[in-house]
Each structure stands twice: as C-alpha cells, then as structure tokens.
Amino acid sequence: MDLWPPESSKRTSSTMRVNGQTRLTKGPGKLIGLLCLLTSAAFLYLGHHTLSYGASERLPLGASAILDRCRSLQLKPGPPSDFYARNDSDRFQPGTRPVLIRNATIWTGKLDGEEVLLGDVFLDRGIIQTVRADILSNLADDSHQLTVIDAQGAWLTPGIIDMHSHLSVESSPDLSGARDGNSWKGPIVPWLRALDGLNTHDEGFLHAISGGVTTSLILPGSLNAIGGQGYVMKLRPTKERSPMSMLLEPPYGLNGTDPDPNVPPRWLHMKHACGENPRNYGDTRMDTVWAVRNAYNTARAIKEAQDHYCAKATAGDWTFIQNQKFPESLQWGPMVEILRGRVKVQTHCYETLDIDNFVRISNEFQFPVAAFHHAHEAYLVPDVLKRAYKNVPAIAMFSTFSKYKREAYRHSEFAPQLLAKEGIDVVMKSDHPAIVSRNLVHEAAVAHYHGLSEHLALASVISTPAKVLGLDHRIGYIAEGYDADLVLWDSHPLALGATPTQVFIDGIPQLPNAQVAPKPAEHQLAPSTPDFSHEAAAALKYEGLPPLAPKRKESVVVFSNVSSFWRADDSQGDLVDVFSGHDLDKQGVVAVERGRVLCAGSHAACASHPTLPDAVVVDLQGGAVQPGLTSYGSSLGLAEIALEPSTGDGRVVDPLEPNQPTLFGPGGYIAKAVDGLQFGTRDALLAYRSGVTLSVASPLHDWWLSGLSVAFSPGSRHRLAQGAVLSDIVALHCTLGHGDPGPSVSTKIAVLRRLLTERIGGDLGKRFSQVANGTVPLIVDVGSADIIATLISLKKEVEHKTSSIMKLTIAGASEAHLVADDLADAGIGVIVTPPRSYPYTWDEHRILPGPPLSSDSLIGHLLKHNVAVGLGVHGIAAPSHPDATHMAVWATRNLRFDAGEAMLDAGPGVLSKHKALALASVNVERLLGIEIDPEDRDLVATVGGDLLDFEGKVVAVISPRQGAVDIFI
C-alpha cells in the first residue's frame, strides 16, 4: 500500500514555513484553501500533532503513529500512574486462597530497613491488602475461605531478591544440554537474551525458594564484554509452565505485540563484563574497552538518526522523511535503549582500573550504571564510583568468596560496611550456582558479622536490590499494594542457620510440607557481632592486603572471663567442656605458656599467673576456648591464587593418562602434596585467623588419582618451622565421578581392584599395598550412591583377600544417605561436603537437602544411622569432581560457620555443641587417620562467643605444636 498521496493530489497553491508551521498564502480556490486550513487545525486539535501538506510536502498516512513513537522515546521506565489503585496482581493465579499471617514480627523494609512492626498481614489476589494489628476481626463474612497462620512472634520479611543469578541458564544438575549461560560468538552480543535459555526444569528453583528467594535477576554469563539481556523472574512454578509466565514486568512487546506508546516502558537489564573474563577471546583490556566503546558508538549513531528523524517529524517536515523508515536495529536496539536511560546496566567489574574504565565509558556515552557486580575493589575507590554518569552505582558483591583469581585478590570481607559508610548501596548476591542461591541470606549474615549494620544487611538482599532493579514499587517491602512475596522465618534472618518455615510468592505458599528444626530462643534476635573497626581500617590502609601474621607470644598468656573450655578427653579423645558443672559464671581462667595449658579454673585457682613477668592478659568477655578446626576439601596451601598457574603447585600427571613420561618407570609414581606446599598464603592465614589450625590437602589433579596428602599448620611461616607439618603423608586420595575426564568409572574401579589385590611394582604398587594392609587410609571423593555402593563391595573384597582391615573414607558423599546402613556395617566413615547438599551434578541429584525441604539433613541422617561423620569445606561444588577443591580454598575460613549450621540443621538432640566442634576437628582427623595426643592439640580462643556462632571473634591460637600463642589483637 502506498502511504503517500499520489502526485495528482498536489494542491496548486503556494505555501510558506513560519516557526515550523505551514501557512496558506495565495492562489485560486480560497474557499477550498480555507477548508484545508480548517481540516489541518482539526488534525492538530484531535491528534496533538503538527500535520501539514502543500506543494512541497506530502502527508504520510502513518503520521500519527510516527509521532506517537517519537513521543514515546522520551518516556522513562516506571509503573503506570494508577499502579497503586490495583486490586489484584497481574500475576494473580485464580483459585489462590487469601492468607492471614497473625502475630508476626514484621520487617517492612521501610525507614531504610529500620521499621519493625508487631502485627498481622493479609494477602489476597496476589498482593498485600492490609498490614496492621488484629485484622481478623475486620475481615468480611467469607473468612471461612481464609488460611490463617499464627506466626507466634516469628520474623516475617519481604521475599529475598537475588540480583545476580544464573539460575536456569546454568542449570542444576549440570548437564551439557542445558549450559546456556555464555555465548562463544564474540565479545559484543547485546542482542542475546537470557530469556531464550531459561530452563524451567532447573532443580535449583525449589532450593532457592527454600532459602527464601522469591525473585531473581537472571543474567547471561560473564564471558562477553557485553553479554546480553537479563530478565527478572519470580521463582514459583506457574500453571502455564513457561519461562515467559515466570517473568516479572517483562518488557512490553516481548510477545510480539505493539506496546502502547502512552504507557511508560518497563526496565530492561544489560549484562556487561570487564577485566579477565572477556580475555577468553584473546583480547587485552585495551581491546575489550575499544570493543565496548565501538558498540556504544554504533548505538549512538542509531540514536542520533532516530532523534533527527523524530525532530523532522515533530516539526512537520514530512518531506525530509518521505520514503524513510524509522531508523532502528533489531541487533543494536537494546544498546540504543541504554543511551536513552531505559536499561539497567549490570556490570561485572572486579578491580580499580576496570571500574575506572567503565565509569569513563558511562560519561563518554552518557548512560547511568545500575550496579557493578563482584566489584572486589570498589570499596577502595568510592570517589570513582561517585563520578559515574548521573547516579552512583550500587555494588553487588560476595561476603568472603575471593582471591580465586588476580582481580579478586584484594577483596575485603569488610567491603560491605566500608561502602555503606560512603553512602553507596550494597547488595549481597549469589552468582548462583557459584554461591547456591539458597544460601543468599547467609551471605548477608556474614556481611553483618563483618560490620554491615543489621538493617542494611537485611536490605542488601531485599529492599536495596528491589530499588536497583527498578521494582521497588511492588517488591522489597511489606506494605499495602505490594506483591504478596513474603518469608516467615524460624529465627532472625541474620542468625546462623536461619531457615524459612514458609515462603509466599504472589500470595501462594511454596512449602506445603515445610520441615522445621527448632532453633534456640536467642536466635530470635540478630547476633551481637564483633568489633572489626581496626581490621576494616587496615583493609583500606593497605589497599586490601593488610598484614595477617599474628603476634607470637612464648611467655605466659592468661585468658580471663572464659565461659567454656572444650578440650579432648585423655581417655577417648572426645571433646568435653572442662568448665561444665563448675559455678564459674563465665569468669573462668585459662593460663598458658609456650602453647601449653598451665591452669584452667577459677580466678582464685589461677591467681598467680597474671602477675608473672611479661604475662599478657586477654579478656574473652564470656567467650570460649575450644579445639582448633581441621579442614579438608580444599587445596589450601597449594596455591596463592587458584586461577593463576604461576602461583601454585600445578597438576599431577595421572597414571591413567596416555603417554606417561618414561622417567616414571613401569610402576608409575604418586605425588606428595608436602613437596608442593606453600606457607603464608593469604587464604591460609585467613583460615588460621578463623580457627583452622590444621589443614589436610592432597595434590591437585584433573583425572582420577590425586596422590598423598599432607597435614600442616596454616599459620606457620615455612615448612621447617616448629609444628609446621604434622604429617607429611596422611592418606592416599582419588576421585570417582560420572562425566569426569579419562576412562569410565568402571575402568577406574577395575584399576583400583588390581592395585589393591595384586602385586604391582613401583611407587603405585607400594602405596596401594599400604592401603590394602590398612597402613594408609584411602580417601575417595565421590557423590554417587551407586559408586559408593561399589566401593563398599570393593572394600569387602580386598579385606577378604588380604585378611586386613582397609581404612576407607568417603568424602563429598552427597548421596550417602541412600546406603547409610551399609556404610555403618562396613566401618566406612564419611566427610560430608558441602554441609547443605545441592544437586550440582547428576552424581548429586538424589540428595537430602535438609530443612525446610526434608526433616533430616544429610549429616543428621548419617549420625542417626551410626555412620562416623566429619565435615569438610563448603566451596562452589561437590569435591567429587577434580577441580572442586581448587576453588574451595577461599571457603576454608568459613568452616566454623558450616559446623554451626550443620549443628542447627541436624535438629535438636542430634548434635550438641561439643559434637559439632568434633565434626570439624576430632572426627575429621580420625577419618583421615591422623592421631594427635590431646596435650598436643591446638586450641582457639574467641571473644564474645564461640566458633559456632556469629558472635565469637578469634583472638588467639594456643599451639603446643608450635610452642607459642599466636595473638590477633
């Protein structure tokens, strides 16, 4: 269809332009001219457009639509003006019953997160209808349709919001057919959409909901400098079962319909990445920055063409745009929208130069940055952040996940509090599955432990991300008219192990059979966290690399005001509280010299020690002295920076790899971790300052056989120092998992059988012979119950043939509950890691996740079935896959919290405090075959609390093995 009038329709009268308007001058047919003028005026009045035509201009039939479109370009995203007049949610699911939550302690999110109410909340038609006291008496007569929940004073918060997740694009369990997080087609791909890769069958949805997460921003991965569009989604399943039906405020027109040009648009989100990740394309930072600038320049040219087109149209200059289409690009359109301020730019940038680069780009092309993600050095450069175009970006970050690559090396656990003091919005995020989204509130709790205020810590996973996402008009608060997304908690959300008892999304309860493990009464309050002001100041002063070495004391050190003193019993090696049963009222005393206890008891019993020359007195303020922890499950001490090969020991050559070096000989070789050990790494010293006094690491490997592990002190200066190495050979380690590199699982089992039951020469034969006769333990990192069952059978076979007891321990063990009785009967112990199971891969897809999804946790179940259990480090994957331990080094420092959480998840009566401490110390040592005289066991002193809570701060390590007390204050 011809959208322009034919040539024969031209008028013969002449015209002139005045202030952009067409005016009639002279010529025949004055009456006709008058009618035309009146017609033009009518168009101007009815359509609010300037439409004219004459001898040199022709009227496009689509002029009204053109002008509508041009006008809509000036609209900014936001809710419609009548949004709060809504009676129901656009996501309301018909048939959903109204819910009344009574007698709750309500954290509303208002007043910067400081408003807490005691009252009721009424949910109906997908939104919060009422928030006040005693709602029930004011409800209509149809209240028999109502579901009433008596919260009995429990905490009620808005739903947790995860502002950086790869849920459903990097699905769980990890299967090659569902890896859709990153594109390998080039560094600049803004036209890609995470929506097109959303896998609704991801098992991570339910796990995230079980942690209280109701909404997530799903982003493409960080391989690309501009990686594509992210989408906000609610996590509940829908009747439609489609990705589209899970989106929250998807952009208008996404389903192919034309958006209303008079309605404000909805926010888009664009993922960017700086620094090391885009280097996968062989680019330097200079290449990457140029590629980004070039992309924005392309978008700017399109935007300027659009603006010029619209300027002509609004001026009525239809001749200029005759036969021209509106300048647009399906490929570059999202970038143009960024320049119009209608896209939230979410940028993965770690360190100072990358943040500075991106701030400079934002000013060059004049677009705001919503948030820098990861941003490990952001706390060092607040003034740079404040220079960003138009607004100060928020920082979406981890609490302690750091130092795994160079650009994360200067991260500080005190960054959240330091940024908050600068007035910069702090968001804690998961980067799921790096940190499993279920544990996001734990990230906020750890930030709180390290100094972020209570109200800002809660806001960092609720109201602050809602604001940054542009959705704080409907989520992130408990207020009338907001979406009915809420979480009812079993304890204060920032208490260790806090777990939802119910989660509502759009007013629909998501946990129909929630399993609750009762928490201690004191967990109903936020923890009284330690003072880290000195450490935070040092982080700034030393630009993220403050000195970590302790002050070593060989003289007398007296710890006063001690509430508990746990140490190993001389007879069984079990842990006992020496002060239990004594009326010391948190005023016990422990005096030590050269790392050995001289006196433990009352002030009167130990009165002489504080007066000794050079004696140092440390007031623990009701804290505790307890055994140091023993870590397993990370390669601590074998690398400074996990992803920088030049800083680590490297990988062993597996005996099953082809083309073995002839130097190894026919019997091969087995590497010893002690030969590649590095002391003084920052992760080791941070673990030491967090109560880990012994660490066991085996050589890094890619295939099957790791080698011989070492037990060492993370706080020692070098290998030759006193007490640095407890045992240079602890155990022999290997990994078995489906989908791992190399031959099949059955082939690896066959090799194990031959090495354990036949005479084989060389180093391999020697070491496996020691395993077969029970001299050296065999530790197998494995998750699958089927492989575990095969190992149980293999152990019996070996013992029958050798008439010796083989020491076999399973590590990882995500599916061990399925063969718990068999493990107990076979005398096989288990080192569980992670403490909260997750289906990372197919080998871990049959798990016991623990409350609220199952009544038993894995650890609790195994203990009830008389299996010997230890606790390993919680990294970013299960250790049944060779590279997992390499990326778990940073997490060693959090072993204390893992043990405390395991105690709470197991439920009342299953794990007492001393048994929980044993999980990460005595038990692990036994399972690894380590024997320590109780008098030689390192102790840890904590002020204000103990190792198993968010209130204790490690202030000293009492080390008889090193003959000293190391003090951290």
N, C-alpha and C positions, 0 to 999 in steps of 0.2 A: 504494500500500500504506500502511495506517495504521500508523505507527511507535509509536503509543501504545496501551496496553491499553484495552479498552472499559470504559465506566462500570460494567458489571455485574461486572467483575473486582475492584472495590474490596473491601478487607477491612473488617470492621466494628470491628476492634479499634482502640483509640486509641494514639497514639504521642507521644513527646516527643523534642526535639532536645537532645543533650548533646555539646558540642565537635564539632559538625558531623556526629555520627553519629545514626542513627535507632534508638531502642530501644523494644522492646515493653513495655507496662505491664500492662493487664488487659483482660479480656473473655473471651467464650466461646471454646472450642476451643483450650485451652492446648497440646494436642499438635500441632495444626496450626501454632500460633504458633511452637512450638519448631522444627518442621521448616522453617518460613520463615526463622527466625533462622539455622539451620544452612546453609540454602541461600545466604543473604546472606554468611555467612562464607566459603563455598566460592568465591563470586564474588570476594570480596576477596582470597583467597589466590591464586586462579588468574590473575586479571586485574590484580592490583595496583591495583584501582580501588575507590572507595567507592560502591557501588551500593545503594540502599535504596528502599523504597516503603512507603506506608501510606495512611491515609485521605486525606491532603492531598497526596501525591506519587505520580507515576506513572513507571515505569521506561522510558526510551527504548530501543528495540531497538538503536540505533546508539551506545549509551553508550560502549562500548569504543573505537570509532573516534574519538569526540569527545575522549575523554581522551587517546588516543594523539596526536591532532592538537595538543591543548593542550600536552602534554608536549614535543612536537617543536619548539614555538615557542621553547623555551629552549635548543635545541641551537645551537652555534656552528659555522660552516663549518670544515672541515678534512678531512684524509684519514681513511679508516677506520682503526681501531686495528690492523688486520692488513695495512696497505698494504705495509709493507716485507717482508712474507712472500711477496709475489707472485713468481712465477717467470717471468711474462711481462707485457707491457704490454696494457692494454685497447685499445691502438691497433696491436697487432702484426698485420702483414699476412702471412698464411700463405704459405709459399714463400720468405720472405726468408732469404737465406743468412747464417750467422754471419760476423762480421768480426773479425779481429785486427789492431790497429794496433800495430806494434812500434817501439821505439826513438824514442819521441816525447818532446818537452819539454812536459810536461802542466801547464797552468794549471788547477788544480782548482776554484778559487773559494773554497776553504776558508781559514781563518785570515784573514778579512777580505780575501781575494784575494791573500794573500802566499805561499801554498803553491805551489811549483813542483816537480814530480817528473820524474825521468827514468825512463821505463818503458814498459809495454805496457797496452793497454786492449782487453778482449774484449767484443764486443757480440753478443747473441743474444736472439731473441724480443722484440725491441723495447726491451730495457733493457741497461744496463751490468752485465755479470755479474761482471767482475773488473778490478781496477786494481792492477797490481804488475809487478815485473820478471820477465822470462823466463817468460811464460805458456805459450808454445808447448809446452814440454817437459812441461807438466802437463795438456795437453788430452787428451780421450778419443781412441780409435782412429778415430773418424769425422771426423778433422780434414781428410780429403780434401775434405769439403764446405765447407771454410773458405776465405774470401777473406782473404789476408794482405797487408797494406800495410806496407812498411818506410818509416817516416817520416823516417829518416836524420837524426834530431835536430830535425825541424821542429816548430813550435809547434802544439799541439793544445789547443783550448779548448772549453768548452760552446758550444752554439749561441747566436748573438746574439738578443737579445729586444728587440723594438721595442714599447715601452709606449704609443705614441701613433701610430696609423697609420689612414689612411682607404683602405688597400688594399682593393680590390674593392667599396667603396661609392662611391668616386670613381675610376672605372676608367681604365686606360690601354689603348689611346689614348682620349682624352677624346671620348666620343660622347654626344649629348644623351639617348639612350635608356637610358643607364646612369649617370646622375647621381642617386645616391640618398643622398648624404651628409647633406643638410639637409631638414628639413620646414619648410614655409611656413605651417603651420596654426595657429601660435601660439607664444608664448614658453615655455609649460609643456607638454611632451609626454613625460612619463616612461614612458608606456605603449608607446612605439615601440621597436623592436628592430633593431639593425644587422643581425642575422641575416637579417632579411627582405629586405635589399638586397644581400647578398653575391653578387657576380658571379664565379663560378669561372673565367670566361674572361678575366679581367683579365691582361694580359701582364706586369703588374708582379710577379706571383708569382715567375716564374723569375728576374727581375732582382734581386729581394730575396734569393732564395736564393743567387744568385751573389755577393752581398756577405756571405754567412754568416748571414743572418737565417733562423731556423728557426721562430720563434714571434712572433706579433704580437697586440696588443690592438687590435681593430678598433672604432673609436668612431664614433658619429654626428658630424656637423659641429658647429660652434660657433655656429650662428645662434640657437639656442634657449637660454634660461636653464637649462632642464632638457631635454636633447635626446634622452634615450632611453638604452637599454641597450646596452652594448658587450659584445663576445664575444672570448675568446681563441681563436686558431686556430693550428694547425700549417700550414705553408705548402706541404707536399708534396701533389701530386695523389693522390687515392685511387681505388681500383677502383670505388667507388660513384659518384664524380664529383659528389657533392652537397655543399652548404655544411655540412650537419649532420655529415657524416663528417669534416670538417676541424676541427671544434671540439675544444678541449682542455678536458676536465672541464666539459661543458655542464651547466647546472642540471638537477637531477632533475625529471622531469615535463615537460620541454620537448617531448617527443614525444607527450604526451597521457596517459602512464601515471601512476598514482598513486605518488609517492615513498614509500619505506619510512620511516615516522616514527621509526624507531630508528636510522637512519643519519644522521650529520652532513650538513648540506646543503653544496652547493658554492657558491663565491663568485659573486655577481652583480657587475656593474660598471655604474655610472650616470654618464653624462656630464652635467656642468653647464658653464655658461659665464657669466662676469661681464663687466662693462665695456662695451666698444664694440660688440661683435658683436650682442648682443640688441637694440641700439638700432635695428636694421633694422625693428622693429615700431613704431617711433615712440616708444619708451619712453625715459625718462631712467633713470639709475641708481636713483633712488628708486622708480620704477615697477617696475623689474626685481627689486629686493630685496623689495618688497612681494609681488610675484607668487610669488617663491620661498618667502617666509615663509607665505603663504597656502596654497601647495601642501603645505608641511610641516604646517601646522595641520590641513589636511584629513586628511592621513595620520595625524596624531597622534590625531585623533578616532576613526578606524577602529581604530587600535592599542589605544586605551583601551577601546573597545567589545569588542574581542577579548579583552583581558585580563580585563574584567569578566565576560564570558561564561564564560571558562575558570575564573575564580575560583569562579563558581557551580557549574560542572560538577565541579571537583575537590573542592568542599565537599559534593557530593551534593545540591545544591539544584536538583533537576530540575524542580521546579515553575516556577522562575523562567525556565528556558529552554524550557519547553514551547511547542511550535509556533514556536520561533525557529530560524532558521538561523544558522550561524556567521557573524559579521559579516566580510565580505570584499568586495573590489572588484577586478575584473579590471583596471580602469583605474588604480587607485591602489595596488594590491598591491605593486609594486616600491618605492614610497616608504615603505610600512609596513615592508618588509624593511630599508630603510636605518635606520629608527629602532630596529630590533631588532639592529642591528650585524652584518647579514648581507650587506651590499652594500659593495663598494669604491667610494667616491665619488671620481670623477676629475674635477677641476675646472679648467677653462680660466679662469685669472685672471692678469692681467698686473701690475697696479700696486698700490701700497700700499693705497689706500682699498678696492679690490675684495677684496684678500686679507683686510684687516681686517674688512670686511663679512661675508665668508663664515666667517671664524673665529667671529665673533659669532653667526652663524646656527647654526653647529655646536654651540655651547654652549647656545644657547637651546633647541634641539630635541634636544640630547644625542645626536649621532652623530659618529663619527670620520671624518676626511677622509684618504683614502689618499694622494692626491697633488694638488698644484697643478701644472698644466701651463702651459707657457710661462713664467709667473711671472717676468717680466723684472726686477721689483724685489724679489723675495723675499730676495735677498742683503742688502738694506738693512734688512729688518725680521725678523731671526731670532727676536726675542723675541715678536713677534706670532704667528709660526708655532708657537712653543712653548706658546702659550696655547690652541691648538686642543683640542677635546674629546678626552680620553683619550690620543691619541698625536700625535707630531709628524709632520705630513705630509711625504712626500718631495717633491722638486722635480724635475719632468720638463721639461727645457729644451733650447734650442738653444745652440750654441757661440758663433756670431757673427751669426746671422740676426736682425737687429734694426733699430730706427729706421725701419721702414717705416710705422709709424703712431704716434700720440702716446703710447699706452700702452706701446709698446715702446722709447721714445726713451731711457730711462735704463738700458737693459740694459748690462751689462759682460761682456766676454769672460773676466773674472776671477771671475765669479759662482760657477762650479762650485767653485773652490778656496776661496773665501770661505765658502760654505755648508758645505763639508766640514769646515772648521776649527771651525764651530759645532756639529759633530756631526749635521748634517742630511743625510739620504740624498739623493744626487744621481743622477739618471737622465738620460742623454742620449737624446733621442728624435728621430724624423724628422718627424712630422706629414705623412708621405707623402701626396700627392706634392710637398708644399712642399719638403722635402729628400727626394730619392729614397731609399727605404729601403735600397737597395743601398749607399749611402754612409754608413750609420749609424755604422759603426766609425770612419769618418773624423771624424765629429762628436766621438767620444770622443778621438781622436788630437789634434784641435785643442784640446779642453779640457785634455788633457795638456800640450800645447805651452804653454798659458797658465797652467800651475801646478798642475793637479789631479794628484795623485800617480799613479804608474803603476798600482798595484794598484786604486785607486779608479776610475781611468779605465776599466780593463777591467771592473771590477764594475758600472760605470754602465750598461753595455749587456748585462750577463749576469746576475750573481747578485743585484744590487740590484733590478732590475725583477722578477725572479722572486719575491723576497720581497714586494715591494709588491703584486704580483698575487695573493699568497696561494698560489703554486705552487712555492715553494722546497722542497717535499717531493719534487719529481720533476724539475724543470728548473733550470738555472742552475749546476749543479755537475757535476763528473766524479767520481762516487762509485758504489759498488756499489748497485744497486737503482734508480738514476735512469734516466730516459728516455735512450735512445741517440741524443741530439741533440748532434752534435759538429761542429767545423770544424777542418780541417787547413789551415794557412796556408803561404804561400810565404815569409813573413818574419814578424817580430814584428808582432802585430796593430795595434800603435800606430805602426809605421813608415809613412812616407808611401807610399801606393800598395799597402798590404798587401792581398793577394787570396787567397781560398780556392783550394786545389787540389782539395779535396773537401769536401762537406757531407753529413752524415748526419742524417736525420730519422727517428725510430723505427727506427734501425739500417739504413735504406735509403739507399744512396748516390744523391745527387741530380744529380751532374755526371758522367754516363757518359763524356763526351769532353772533360774539362776541358783547356783550353789554358793553358799556363803560360809566363809571361815571366820568366825567371830574374832574381832580384834580387841586388844587391851583398851581399857577406858581412856588411858592417857593419849591414845591415838585419835581421839575426837578433837584434839587441839593441834594446831600447827606446831611443829617441832621448834624448840628454842635452840636455834642454830648457833654455832661458834662464831667468835670474832676473828675474821680473816683480814682485817684492815691493813695490818703490816704486810701480809703476803700480797694483797692487791696492789699496794703502793709499790712493792718491789717488782711486780709484773710490769708496771708502767716504767719504772726507773730503768730496768734492764731490757726493755723492749721485748718482753715475752720470754726472756731467758734468764730469770733470776737464779742466783746460786742456790743449789739444792742440797749440797753436802751438809751433814749435821755437825754440831759441836760435840766433839768426843770427850767424854769425861771418864777418867780411870779412878778418880777419887770417890769418896762416899757421896751418893745421891739419895736423898730422902724424899719419898713421895707421901704427902700428907693428905688427909681428908679423902681417903680411899673407901669407896662403898663396897667393892667386890674385888677379890683376888683369886682368879682362877689359875690353877696350875695342874700339871699332870700328877696323878696319884702314883706313888712309888711302886705299888704292887701291880696294878693292872695298866697303868698308863692312861687311865680315863681322867677326864677333867673334873676337878672339884673346886668349889668356892671355899677357900681356906677361912674366910671371914663369916661364912654362913653359920648361924646358930650362936654367934657371939654378938653381944649387945654393943656394937661399935658406933651405931647411928651415923654411918657414912663418915666416920672420923678415924678409920683405920690408917695404919702407917706401914709402909714397905720401905726398908732401908737396904741399899745395895752398894757393893763396891766391886770394881772391875767386872761388872756384869753379873755378879752372883749375889743372891739374897742373903743379907746378914740377919735381918729381923723382919717379922711380919706380925702385926698385932695392934695393940692399943698404943696411944701416945706414951703412956706410963711404961709399957714394956720396952719401947724403943727410944726412951727419952734421951739416952746418951748420944745417939748417932748424929742428931742435928748440930750438936755442939762440937763435933770433931773438926780439926783444922781442914780447911778447903772444902768442907761439906756444902753441897748445894741442895736447897730445899725447893721442891716443886709441889705447889698446891693443886691437887686434881679436882677440887671443888665438887666432890661427890662422884668423881669419875671412877675408873676401874683400871686394874692391872690384869692382863689376860694373855694367853699364849699368842705368839706371832702366827700369822697365817702362812700357809704353804700353797703356792699357786701351781696349777697345772692347766694346760690347754692353750698356752700362748708360747711364742718363741722369744720371750723376754731374754735379753742378754745376747741375742744372736744378730741383732741389727739395731742401728740407731734410728734409721728411717726405713720403714718396711718397703716402700716402693722406690727406694734409691739403692740400686745394687751395690754401688761403691761404698756404702756404709754398713754392709752386712757380710756374713759368712758365706752366703750363696747357697746353692742347691747341691745335694749329693747326687752322685750317679747311681741310679737304681740298678740292682743286679738283673732285673728283667728287661732293661733297655737293650736294644741291639747295639752292636759294635762296641763292646766293652773294651776298655784300654787293656792291652796285654800285660801292662805292669801289675794289674790286679791279680794275675795268676788264675789258675783254674778254679780255685776256691773263692774268688772274689774278695771283697773287703767290706767292712762295716765302719761307718764314720762314727766318731765320738764328738758329741756336742761340746765337751770340755775344751777341745782343740780349737774351736771357733768362738769361744766365749769372749764377750766384751763387757767390761765393767764401766760403771759411771755413765751409762746411757740415761737420758732424761726420763724415759718411761720406767726404768729400773728404780731410779731414785724417787720418783713419784709414788711408785708402788711401795717402796720402803717407808716413805713418809705416811703411807696409808695403812700400815700394819702388816705388810707382807714381808716376812723376814727370811723366807726360804722359797726358792723358785726352782721348778724342775722343767727343763727344756730339752727337747730332742732335736736332732738336725733337721733343717728344712728340706723338704722333698716334694716332688711332683707326682710320683707314681705310687709305689707300694711300700717299700722299706725306707724307714726314716734312719734308724741307727740307735746308738746308745746314748741315753740321756744323762744329764749332769744335774746335781743338786748344789745350788750356790746361794750366797747371800747377796741380794740386790743392793745392799748398802756398802759393800766392800769396795775398796779403791782399785784393787787389781788382784789377779789370780794368786799371787804369792803372799798376800796379806793374811794375817791370822784369821782363821774361820771363814775365809772367802769361799772355799769349796768344801762342802760337807762330804760329797761322794762324787768321784769323777766318773763312775759307772753306776747308774741307778737301775735301769731296765732297758729292755730291747723293745723298740716301737715300730709298728707298721699300721697302715691304713687300708681298710677294705670298704669299698662303696660302689654301687652300681653307677655306671657312667663315668667312672674315673679313667684317667689315661692308662694306656697299657693294655695288657691282656685281660681276659674275662675274670670275674670274681672266682669262678670255679678253677681257673688256671692258677690263680694266686693261692687258693686253698690247697690245691694239689702240691704246689711248691712248698707251702708250709708243712704239709704232711710229710713230704720227703725229707725236709730239713730237720724235722723233729723226730723222725723214726728211723732214719738210715744214717749210716756213717758217711759224712761228706767232709772232704778236706778243706783246708784253707780257713780264713777268718770266719766265713759264713758258717761253716760246719762247726767250728769251735764255739761260737756264740750261741747257736741254736741248740747245741748239745747241752750248754749250761742252762738253757731254758727248759729243755726236756727233763733234766735231772733236778729241777727245782732250785738251782743256784741263782739264776737271774730271772726276774719276772718278765712276762711278755704282756705288753700293753697294746691293745688293738683299738684304734679309733674307728668306731663303727656305729651306725644308727639303725640299720635294718634289723628287725626281729628275726628275719629269715637267716641272715648271715650270722647273727648271734647264736641262733639255734645250731647252725653248722659248727660254730666254734665250740659250743658245749659238747657236741658229739666228738669233735676232734680232740678235745682235752681228755675225754674218757678213753679214746683210742690210744693216745700217747701214753697215758698213765697205765693202761693195761699192758702195753708193750714194754715200758721201762720200769714198771713197779716203783715209780717215784711220783710224788705229788707235784704236779706242774702248777706254777703260780701264774694264773691268767686273770687279767683285769680288763674290763670293757670300759672304754671312755667314749663320751658322747652319749650313746645308749638311749636315744630318743624313743625307741620302741621297746625298751627293755621290760616294760610292764607286762607285755604280752607273754613273756617267758620268765616271769619273776620267780615262780616256784622252782623252775628248772635251774635257774642261776643259783638260788639258795642251796639246792640239793647238790650242785656241782662244786660249791665253795668258790664261786666266781663273784668277785665284787665289782662295783660299778662306780665310775667317776662321772657324775651327771653334769653335762654342759651342753646347752645353756640351762640354767635352773628353771626357767619357764620355757617349756618346749614349744617349738614352732615348726611348721612344715616347710622348711627351706627347700628340700628336695624330695624326690619320691621315696627315698630311704627314710624320711621322717614324716611321712604323711599319715601314719596311724599313731597319733600321739595322745597323751593325757595333758591337756593344756593347763589344768588346774582351775581353781575358782576364777570367774563365775561359770565357766563352761563345763567343768567336771568337779565332782566333790573331792576327788583326790588329785593332788599334784603327783608328778612322776616320782619325786623323792619320797613323798609321804606313802605312796603305794608300795614302793620297794622296801621301805623300812617296815611297813606292816607285814610284809612277806619275808622278813628276816634276811634280806639281802644287805651285805655290807656296802655302805654308800659314802662316797666323798663328793665334794663339789669342785667343779672346775670353773675357769674364767668364761664369762659371757661376752663373746666377741660379736662378729657380724654374720656368723654362720656356724653350723654344727661342725665339730672337728673331724667328722667322718669324711671330710674332703681335704685333700692335702694342703691347700693354700689357706685354710681357715685359721690355723694357729698364727700365721704370719700377720694377719690383720686383726688379731685379738690382743696384741701387745699393749695397746693403749688402755684396754679394759681391765688389766690386772689390778690397777689401783682401786677398782670398784668391787673387788671380791668381797670385801666386808659387807657391803650393802646387799650383794647377791645372797650371802649367807643369812642375813637378817630377813630378807624377803622370803627365802626358802623356808625359814622357821615359821613365818606367818602363813604362807600358802599351805603348809602341811596340815594346819588346823590344830586346835587345842589338844594337848596331851601327846602329840606325836613327837615334837621336837622341843625340848626345853632349851634354855639359853646355852647351857654348857654343851649340850649335844649339837646345837647349831654351830657353836665355835669349833667343835670337834670335826664337823663336816668339812671345814676348810683348813684343817690343821692335822690333828692326830689321825683322822680317818684316811685322808689323802696319803699321808706318809705310809701308813700300813698297807694300803692298796698298791703303793709303788715299791714296797719292800724296804722302806727307809726305817732304820731303827735309831732312835735318839734317847739317850739317857735323860730322864726327867730333870736332872740337875743341869743338863746342858741345853735345855730348851729355851729359846729366846722368848722374851716377854715384851708386851707392848703396853705403855701407859697412855690412857686417854683422859682428857679433862672434860668435865661436864656430862659425860655419858660413857658408853662403851662402843666397841667396834660395830655392834649390830644395830645401831640407830643413827638418826640424823642429828644427834646432839653431841656425840663424843668427837673430840678432836685429838688426833695422835700428837703427843708432845715428846715422846721418848721411846726408844727401843733399848731394852735391857738385854744385852747379849753376852752370856757366858762364853759362847764360842769365840767371840771377838775380844773378850776380856775388857769390855767397856760399856758405858751407857752413852748412846747417841741421843742428843737433845735437839729438838727442832724449834725451840722458842728462845 
